Amino acid sequence: MEPSVTLNKTIRINIGGTTFKSYVKTLTTFPDSKLANLEKEKDSFDFDQNEYFFDRNPILFTYILDSFRKGAVHLPKDICGTTFKKELEFWEIPQHYVAPCCWEALYGSEDDIETVNLLIKSFQQNSNLALMSQEKMDVRTRLWLFLDEPKSSRYALVWSVFISFVILAATLVDSLSTVDSFQENFTEPQIKLLSKFADALDFDNATLEKLATIKPRTYLLYANAIFHVILTLELALSFIVCSNKRSFVCFTRLIACFGYMSYWISFTVYFNLKYLESIHALMVQLVFGYLSIFKIARLFYLTRGVPAFRLICLTFSSSKQELKILIFLLGIFVCVFGYVLFAAELLQNSNITNIFTAIYWALITLTTVGYGNYVPSTVAGHVIAGACAVCGVLVLALPVGIIVSKFYKYYDYHRYTVIHAQTREGPCLRMRKNTPSESNSLIEEIELVPTE
């Protein structure tokens, strides 16, 4: 038989019960594919029906066969890219034959799988889930969950709300201590010590007068002390009952602990100033008194169980490349516009007297803040300022838009994960990591956890 005759011959292919007919010549479009080498598929040939049979999806095969006619693979956007990719692998069609217009439909599912796996990996980092799944827990474990995991019980949730209230109340007391109606004057010995302090640091009389009035009323001091006693005891008790001391130490806890220590240092020095009579002691009291605001970091640790906050952290951690680009571009534009503006204002009587002031102006302008304390005074300076403001909008809009879109994507997929989890029996779920052979699956298996 002549080759031309063979190529013009039709061939029957049965796909899942649906019969397709095609010219042999058409099937040679992709020479390395399975359809181009059907003679090797002897096990799939049905001699009774005189056709090849493959137990595949006939709907997907319609697009596979159509790609042989067109010379490029096209797929509709309503088909899962992962499923179609497996179909391409079965028919041994290389992915580089996929048309550029269909790349999003084919590879978009990979991004979706990565997003879901990243979400699950992030939420699996909570070691308390394994403790909550235990049917029998000792007193130490129950106390740890009560202090550290608001979702473990209603009492734990109430305690979490109470600790949040204590932190906010302590912060409010610190704020009220700067209001005139909640302050009282220092005693004469304390005022003399303040005078020495002002002389040593070359403060003017107005600053000295301000320092002499920053003395909160006694009931505010004792209320703040009570709040910090509760917070300190809660932290100490949590450390004692924690079974894994390494996991206990985290960034937010360290910052909160630093805030507690700062308060107690300031508190101790404040009530012993009359014995110390030292300028350095007063400086320590003032500095550590305001550093105690870091206790508010405890609130960030409490919010780790709130999905929205975790999604925000996940968004920033997965957007490192975009943030690097933002910082890089911002740094370049700040230097360029700073130097150009300084050169434009150099011969004028401008308040931009050095490069560093010009760079500060460029940073404030690029970030669209615009304090107005430094402004150009020449026509060239005004043109540069306008260009700087426009570039600032563009530089901030592009990376920020990508980061925001990531957050929306994570939020949507978290919502889908929750809805999907609700289709399983039982209100409490636990994520189990797959074995290495299952690493390519969409998400880790969700196992039921018995509720108490």
C-alpha positions as CSV (number, residue, x, y, z in Angstrom):
1,M,0.0,0.0,0.0
2,E,1.3,3.4,-0.9
3,P,2.0,5.8,1.9
4,S,-0.3,8.5,0.5
5,V,-3.1,6.0,0.5
6,T,-2.4,5.0,4.1
7,L,-2.4,8.5,5.3
8,N,-5.7,9.2,3.6
9,K,-7.3,6.2,5.3
10,T,-9.8,6.8,8.1
11,I,-9.5,5.3,11.5
12,R,-12.1,4.7,14.2
13,I,-11.4,5.5,17.8
14,N,-13.9,4.6,20.5
15,I,-13.5,6.9,23.6
16,G,-15.7,5.8,26.5
17,G,-18.4,4.6,24.2
18,T,-18.3,7.5,21.8
19,T,-16.9,6.7,18.4
20,F,-14.6,9.2,16.6
21,K,-13.4,9.0,13.0
22,S,-10.4,10.7,11.7
23,Y,-7.8,10.5,8.9
24,V,-4.6,8.8,9.7
25,K,-2.8,11.9,8.3
26,T,-4.5,14.1,10.8
27,L,-3.2,12.0,13.7
28,T,0.4,12.6,12.6
29,T,0.3,16.3,13.4
30,F,2.1,15.6,16.7
31,P,4.5,12.8,15.7
32,D,5.5,11.8,19.2
33,S,1.9,11.4,20.5
34,K,0.1,8.2,21.2
35,L,-2.5,8.8,18.4
36,A,0.4,9.2,15.9
37,N,1.7,5.8,16.9
38,L,-1.5,3.7,17.3
39,E,0.2,0.7,15.8
40,K,2.0,0.3,19.1
41,E,-1.4,0.1,20.9
42,K,-2.2,-3.4,19.9
43,D,-3.8,-4.2,23.3
44,S,-6.4,-1.4,22.7
45,F,-7.5,-2.6,19.3
46,D,-10.9,-4.3,19.1
47,F,-10.8,-6.7,16.1
48,D,-14.6,-7.3,16.3
49,Q,-15.5,-3.6,15.9
50,N,-12.4,-2.8,13.9
51,E,-11.6,0.2,16.2
52,Y,-9.4,1.3,19.0
53,F,-10.9,1.6,22.4
54,F,-9.7,3.9,25.2
55,D,-11.6,4.3,28.4
56,R,-11.3,8.1,28.6
57,N,-13.5,11.1,28.7
58,P,-15.1,11.7,25.2
59,I,-15.7,15.4,26.0
60,L,-12.0,16.0,26.7
61,F,-11.0,13.9,23.7
62,T,-13.0,16.2,21.5
63,Y,-10.5,19.0,22.2
64,I,-7.6,16.6,21.9
65,L,-8.7,15.5,18.4
66,D,-9.4,19.1,17.5
67,S,-5.9,20.0,18.4
68,F,-4.6,17.6,15.8
69,R,-6.7,19.3,13.2
70,K,-5.5,22.8,14.2
71,G,-1.9,22.0,15.0
72,A,-2.2,23.6,18.4
73,V,-3.9,22.6,21.6
74,H,-6.9,24.7,22.7
75,L,-9.0,24.1,25.7
76,P,-12.0,25.9,27.1
77,K,-11.7,27.9,30.3
78,D,-14.5,25.9,32.0
79,I,-12.4,22.7,32.1
80,C,-10.0,22.1,35.0
81,G,-6.5,22.6,33.9
82,T,-5.1,19.8,36.0
83,T,-7.6,17.3,34.4
84,F,-6.7,18.4,30.9
85,K,-3.0,18.2,31.7
86,K,-3.4,14.6,32.7
87,E,-5.3,14.0,29.4
88,L,-2.3,15.5,27.5
89,E,0.0,13.2,29.4
90,F,-2.1,10.2,28.6
91,W,-2.1,11.0,24.8
92,E,1.6,11.9,25.1
93,I,1.1,15.4,23.7
94,P,3.9,17.8,24.9
95,Q,2.5,20.9,26.8
96,H,4.5,23.3,24.6
97,Y,1.9,22.7,21.9
98,V,-0.7,24.5,24.0
99,A,-1.6,27.8,22.4
100,P,-0.7,31.0,24.4
101,C,-4.4,32.0,24.7
102,C,-5.0,28.9,26.7
103,W,-2.0,29.1,29.1
104,E,-4.2,30.6,31.9
105,A,-6.7,27.8,31.7
106,L,-4.0,25.2,31.7
107,Y,-1.6,26.5,34.3
108,G,-4.0,28.5,36.5
109,S,-5.0,25.3,38.3
110,E,-1.4,24.8,39.4
111,D,-1.5,28.2,41.1
112,D,-4.8,27.3,42.7
113,I,-3.4,24.1,44.1
114,E,-0.3,25.9,45.4
115,T,-2.6,28.5,47.1
116,V,-4.7,25.8,48.8
117,N,-1.7,23.9,50.0
118,L,-0.1,27.1,51.3
119,L,-3.3,27.9,53.2
120,I,-3.4,24.4,54.8
121,K,0.2,24.5,55.6
122,S,-0.2,27.9,57.3
123,F,-3.2,26.7,59.4
124,Q,-1.4,23.4,60.3
125,Q,1.2,25.4,62.1
126,N,-1.1,25.6,65.1
127,S,0.3,22.8,67.4
128,N,-2.8,23.2,69.7
129,L,-4.9,21.3,67.1
130,A,-3.3,18.1,67.9
131,L,-3.8,18.7,71.7
132,M,-7.5,19.5,71.1
133,S,-8.0,16.2,69.3
134,Q,-7.0,14.2,72.3
135,E,-9.9,12.4,74.1
136,K,-8.1,12.5,77.4
137,M,-6.1,15.5,78.5
138,D,-4.3,16.1,81.8
139,V,-4.7,19.2,83.9
140,R,-1.6,20.8,82.5
141,T,-2.8,20.4,78.9
142,R,-6.2,21.7,79.7
143,L,-4.7,24.7,81.5
144,W,-2.4,25.4,78.5
145,L,-5.3,25.3,76.1
146,F,-7.3,27.5,78.4
147,L,-4.6,30.1,78.4
148,D,-3.3,29.8,74.8
149,E,-6.2,28.6,72.6
150,P,-9.4,30.6,72.6
151,K,-11.2,28.0,70.4
152,S,-10.6,25.2,72.8
153,S,-13.6,26.0,75.0
154,R,-16.0,28.8,75.9
155,Y,-14.1,29.6,79.1
156,A,-10.9,29.9,77.1
157,L,-12.7,32.4,74.7
158,V,-13.9,34.4,77.7
159,W,-10.4,34.4,79.1
160,S,-9.0,35.6,75.8
161,V,-11.5,38.5,75.7
162,F,-10.6,39.4,79.3
163,I,-6.9,39.5,78.6
164,S,-7.6,41.7,75.6
165,F,-9.6,44.0,77.8
166,V,-6.8,44.2,80.3
167,I,-4.2,45.1,77.6
168,L,-6.5,47.8,76.2
169,A,-7.2,49.1,79.7
170,A,-3.5,49.3,80.5
171,T,-2.9,51.1,77.3
172,L,-5.8,53.5,78.1
173,V,-4.3,54.2,81.5
174,D,-1.0,55.1,79.9
175,S,-2.8,57.4,77.5
176,L,-4.8,59.1,80.3
177,S,-1.6,59.7,82.3
178,T,-0.6,62.3,79.6
179,V,-3.9,64.3,80.0
180,D,-3.7,67.3,82.3
181,S,-6.8,66.4,84.3
182,F,-5.3,63.0,85.2
183,Q,-1.9,64.5,86.4
184,E,-0.6,65.9,89.6
185,N,2.5,68.0,90.3
186,F,5.8,66.6,91.5
187,T,7.1,67.3,95.0
188,E,9.8,69.8,95.7
189,P,12.6,67.2,95.8
190,Q,11.4,65.7,92.6
191,I,11.3,69.1,90.9
192,K,14.9,69.8,92.0
193,L,15.9,66.5,90.5
194,L,14.1,67.4,87.3
195,S,16.0,70.7,87.2
196,K,19.3,68.8,87.4
197,F,18.0,66.6,84.6
198,A,17.1,69.5,82.4
199,D,20.4,71.3,83.0
200,A,22.3,68.1,82.2
201,L,20.5,67.7,78.9
202,D,20.3,71.4,78.1
203,F,16.5,71.5,78.1
204,D,14.7,74.9,78.0
205,N,12.2,76.0,80.7
206,A,9.2,74.9,78.6
207,T,10.4,71.4,78.3
208,L,11.3,71.3,82.1
209,E,7.8,72.6,82.9
210,K,6.3,69.8,80.7
211,L,8.4,67.2,82.4
212,A,7.4,68.5,85.8
213,T,3.7,67.9,85.0
214,I,4.0,64.3,83.7
215,K,3.1,62.7,86.9
216,P,-0.1,60.5,86.7
217,R,-2.5,60.4,89.7
218,T,-1.9,57.7,92.2
219,Y,-5.1,55.6,91.3
220,L,-3.9,55.4,87.7
221,L,-0.5,54.1,88.9
222,Y,-2.1,51.4,91.0
223,A,-4.6,50.5,88.3
224,N,-1.9,50.1,85.8
225,A,0.1,48.0,88.2
226,I,-2.8,45.6,88.7
227,F,-3.2,45.2,85.0
228,H,0.4,44.4,84.5
229,V,0.4,41.9,87.4
230,I,-2.4,40.0,85.6
231,L,-0.5,40.1,82.3
232,T,2.8,39.1,83.9
233,L,1.2,36.2,85.8
234,E,-0.6,35.0,82.7
235,L,2.7,35.0,80.7
236,A,4.6,33.2,83.5
237,L,1.8,30.6,84.0
238,S,1.6,30.0,80.3
239,F,5.4,29.3,80.2
240,I,5.2,26.9,83.1
241,V,2.3,24.8,81.7
242,C,3.6,24.8,78.1
243,S,4.9,21.3,77.2
244,N,7.1,22.6,74.4
245,K,9.1,25.5,75.6
246,R,10.7,26.1,72.1
247,S,7.3,26.6,70.5
248,F,6.4,29.0,73.3
249,V,9.1,31.4,72.3
250,C,7.9,33.5,69.3
251,F,8.4,37.0,68.1
252,T,5.1,38.5,69.5
253,R,5.6,36.9,72.9
254,L,9.2,38.3,73.1
255,I,8.0,41.8,72.2
256,A,5.1,41.5,74.8
257,C,7.6,40.3,77.4
258,F,9.9,43.2,76.7
259,G,6.9,45.5,77.2
260,Y,6.1,43.9,80.6
261,M,9.8,44.1,81.7
262,S,9.9,47.8,80.6
263,Y,6.9,48.6,82.7
264,W,8.3,46.9,85.8
265,I,11.6,48.6,85.4
266,S,9.9,52.0,85.1
267,F,7.6,51.2,88.0
268,T,10.5,50.2,90.3
269,V,12.6,53.2,89.4
270,Y,9.6,55.6,89.8
271,F,8.9,54.6,93.4
272,N,12.6,54.7,94.3
273,L,13.5,58.1,92.7
274,K,13.8,59.8,96.1
275,Y,16.4,57.3,97.1
276,L,18.3,57.2,93.8
277,E,18.4,61.0,93.2
278,S,20.1,60.3,89.8
279,I,19.6,61.9,86.5
280,H,20.2,58.5,84.8
281,A,17.6,56.9,87.0
282,L,15.0,59.5,85.9
283,M,16.0,58.9,82.3
284,V,15.5,55.2,82.7
285,Q,12.1,55.7,84.2
286,L,10.9,57.9,81.4
287,V,12.3,55.7,78.6
288,F,11.1,52.4,79.9
289,G,7.8,53.9,80.9
290,Y,7.0,54.6,77.3
291,L,8.6,51.4,76.0
292,S,6.0,49.5,78.0
293,I,3.6,50.2,75.0
294,F,5.1,47.0,73.4
295,K,2.8,45.0,75.7
296,I,0.2,45.5,73.0
297,A,2.0,42.9,70.9
298,R,0.1,40.4,73.1
299,L,-3.0,41.3,71.1
300,F,-1.3,40.2,67.9
301,Y,-0.7,36.8,69.4
302,L,-4.3,36.6,70.5
303,T,-5.5,37.4,67.0
304,R,-3.6,34.5,65.4
305,G,-6.7,32.3,65.6
306,V,-8.7,34.9,63.5
307,P,-8.5,33.7,59.9
308,A,-8.4,37.2,58.4
309,F,-5.3,38.2,60.4
310,R,-3.6,35.0,59.5
311,L,-4.4,35.6,55.8
312,I,-2.9,39.1,56.0
313,C,0.3,37.6,57.5
314,L,0.3,34.9,54.8
315,T,-0.2,37.5,52.1
316,F,2.8,39.5,53.2
317,S,5.0,36.4,53.6
318,S,4.1,35.2,50.1
319,S,4.6,38.7,48.6
320,K,8.2,39.1,49.5
321,Q,9.2,39.5,45.8
322,E,6.6,42.3,45.3
323,L,7.7,44.0,48.5
324,K,11.4,43.8,47.3
325,I,10.4,45.4,44.0
326,L,8.4,48.1,45.8
327,I,11.3,49.0,48.1
328,F,13.8,48.8,45.2
329,L,11.9,51.1,43.0
330,L,11.0,53.5,45.8
331,G,14.7,53.7,46.8
332,I,15.7,54.5,43.2
333,F,13.1,57.2,42.7
334,V,13.7,58.7,46.2
335,C,17.4,59.2,45.3
336,V,16.8,60.4,41.8
337,F,14.1,63.0,42.6
338,G,16.0,64.0,45.8
339,Y,19.2,64.8,43.9
340,V,17.4,66.5,41.0
341,L,15.3,68.7,43.2
342,F,18.4,69.7,45.3
343,A,20.1,70.7,42.0
344,A,17.1,72.7,40.9
345,E,16.8,74.5,44.2
346,L,20.5,74.9,44.8
347,L,20.8,78.6,43.7
348,Q,17.5,79.7,45.3
349,N,16.7,80.7,48.8
350,S,15.0,77.4,49.6
351,N,14.5,75.5,52.8
352,I,15.9,72.4,51.1
353,T,19.5,73.1,52.1
354,N,21.1,69.6,51.7
355,I,20.7,66.3,49.9
356,F,19.3,64.5,52.9
357,T,16.5,67.0,53.2
358,A,15.7,66.7,49.5
359,I,15.6,62.9,49.9
360,Y,13.3,63.2,52.8
361,W,11.1,65.5,50.7
362,A,11.1,62.9,47.8
363,L,10.2,60.1,50.1
364,I,7.2,62.0,51.6
365,T,6.1,63.1,48.1
366,L,6.4,59.6,46.5
367,T,4.4,58.0,49.3
368,T,1.7,60.7,48.6
369,V,1.9,61.9,52.2
370,G,3.1,65.5,51.6
371,Y,3.6,67.1,55.0
372,G,4.4,70.5,53.3
373,N,7.2,71.4,55.7
374,Y,9.6,71.3,52.7
375,V,8.4,72.7,49.3
376,P,10.2,73.7,46.1
377,S,10.2,77.4,45.2
378,T,11.2,77.4,41.6
379,V,9.4,76.5,38.4
380,A,11.7,73.6,37.8
381,G,11.2,72.4,41.3
382,H,7.4,72.5,40.8
383,V,7.7,70.4,37.6
384,I,10.0,67.9,39.4
385,A,7.5,67.8,42.3
386,G,4.6,67.0,40.0
387,A,6.6,64.2,38.2
388,C,7.6,62.9,41.6
389,A,4.0,62.7,42.8
390,V,2.8,60.9,39.6
391,C,5.7,58.4,39.8
392,G,4.8,57.8,43.5
393,V,1.2,56.9,42.5
394,L,2.4,54.5,39.8
395,V,5.2,52.9,41.9
396,L,2.8,52.2,44.8
397,A,-0.2,51.1,42.7
398,L,1.5,48.2,40.9
399,P,3.0,46.1,43.7
400,V,0.2,47.0,46.2
401,G,-2.4,45.9,43.6
402,I,-0.7,42.5,43.3
403,I,-0.6,42.1,47.1
404,V,-4.2,43.1,47.5
405,S,-5.2,40.6,44.8
406,K,-3.3,37.9,46.6
407,F,-5.2,38.6,49.8
408,Y,-8.5,38.4,48.0
409,K,-7.4,35.1,46.5
410,Y,-6.4,33.6,49.8
411,Y,-9.6,34.9,51.5
412,D,-11.7,33.3,48.8
413,Y,-9.9,30.0,48.9
414,H,-10.1,29.9,52.7
415,R,-13.8,30.4,52.4
416,Y,-14.0,27.5,49.9
417,T,-11.9,25.3,52.2
418,V,-14.3,26.0,55.1
419,I,-17.3,25.2,53.0
420,H,-15.7,22.0,51.7
421,A,-14.8,21.0,55.3
422,Q,-18.4,21.4,56.4
423,T,-19.5,18.7,53.9
424,R,-17.7,16.2,56.1
425,E,-19.3,14.8,59.2
426,G,-18.4,16.3,62.5
427,P,-17.8,19.9,63.5
428,C,-14.1,19.5,64.3
429,L,-11.5,18.8,61.7
430,R,-7.8,18.0,61.6
431,M,-5.4,18.3,58.7
432,R,-3.1,15.3,58.1
433,K,0.0,15.6,55.9
434,N,0.2,13.3,53.0
435,T,2.9,10.7,52.5
436,P,5.6,11.6,50.0
437,S,3.8,9.5,47.3
438,E,0.7,11.8,47.8
439,S,2.6,15.0,47.6
440,N,1.1,16.0,44.3
441,S,-2.5,15.9,45.6
442,L,-4.6,19.0,45.8
443,I,-4.8,19.2,49.6
444,E,-3.9,17.1,52.5
445,E,-6.5,14.7,53.7
446,I,-8.9,16.0,56.2
447,E,-9.6,13.6,59.1
448,L,-12.4,13.8,61.6
449,V,-11.5,14.6,65.1
450,P,-13.9,13.3,67.8
451,T,-15.4,16.1,69.8
452,E,-15.7,16.1,73.5
